[in-house]
């Protein structure tokens, strides 16, 4: 891919991160859907991977300061979105809703109470 096209795609990625940062600054925990924050956090690794692939394609022509600036922006976006999640958890009630019970990776956070296994006393009839 030509260097011009790569730079254009890098600018697109930078605008995606800027939009995410804008979203996090305008999001209200009390009225907004917290799942929107979770979805955006899940998108961050993909954005970072695309950036790294494009940077590799540019090779030595790309300055290291641009790479560091991108990483700083990525970390700022993630920190901002994570703080929204943290503030939502502080404001939520003690009983989580169904949407909050399952983590983004699908693993359930709830557990059933322990049950004692039946004990056999040697008698076939009870």
N, C-alpha and C positions, 0 to 999 in steps of 0.2 A: 504494500500500500504506500502511496506517496506520502511524503512528510507533511504536506499540506492537509491531506485528508485525516491523517493521524492527529494533527494539532486541532482540527475541527472537532474530532470526536472527544479529545481531551477537554475542550471548552464545553462540550455538551455535558460531560461528566461533572465538570466544575459547576455548571448551572443546576444540575440535579442536586448536588450537595447544598448549594445555596438555597434551593427551594426547600429542602429538608430542614435546613437551619431556620428558615423563615417560618415553616410550619410549626416547629417546636417552640418558637418564640410567641406565636399567636394562639397556640393550643391552650384551652382552658380545661383543667382537670375536672372541674365540677360539672361542666356541660358537654365536653367532648367525649367521643368514644375512644376509650383507652386501647382498644384493639387496633385502631389506626396507627397508634404509636408502635405497637408490637410489630405490625406488618412492615412499617418503615425500618425498624431495627433489623428485621430479617433481610431486607434488601441491601443493607450496607456491605456485607461480604461480597456480593455480586458486583457492586459498584467498585469496590477496591480491587477485585480481580480483573475487571475490565481495564481499570487504570493501569495496573501492573503490566498487563499484556501490551497495551499501547506504548507504555514507557519502554518496554523491552524492544519493541519494534523500532522506536526512535533511536535506541542505543545511546551512544556517547554524545549525540547531537543535543540531547535534552540536558538542561542544567539541573544539578542536584537541588538547588534551592526551590525549583518548581515542585519537585517530588516531595520535599519536606513540607512545603506549603500545603500541598494536597493532603498529606498525612495529617497535618495539624487540623485542617478543615474537617477531615473525616472523623478524627477523634473528638472535635468540638461538637459535631452533629450527634455522634453516638452518646457523648456525655449529656448533652442537652435532652435527648430523647429518654435516656435512662433516668434522668432526674424527674422527668414527667411521670415515669412509671413509679418511681419511689414516692413521689408526692401523692399519687393516686392510692398507693398501698397504705400510706399513713392516714389518708382521709376516708378509706373504706371502712365498712362495719366489720365486726369480728367474724361474721359468717360470710364467706366468699360466695359470689354468684357462680352460676354454672360456667360462664365464660372465663372466670378467673381461676377455676379449679384445675384446668388443663394448661400446662405450660406450652409455649410455642412449639416445642419439639414433640408434643403429643403425649408426653409422660404425665400420668395423673398424679396430683399432689395429695389426694385424699386416700385414706386407708380405712379399711374396715376394722372394727375392734377385734382383738384376739379371741379365738375360740379354743377352749380346752378340748383335746382329743378324747374320745370315749375310751374308758379303760375296761379291759376284759378281765373278769374275775374267775374264769374257768367254768362257769355254769353256762350251758347252752341255752337254757330257758331263763327268761328274765321275769 
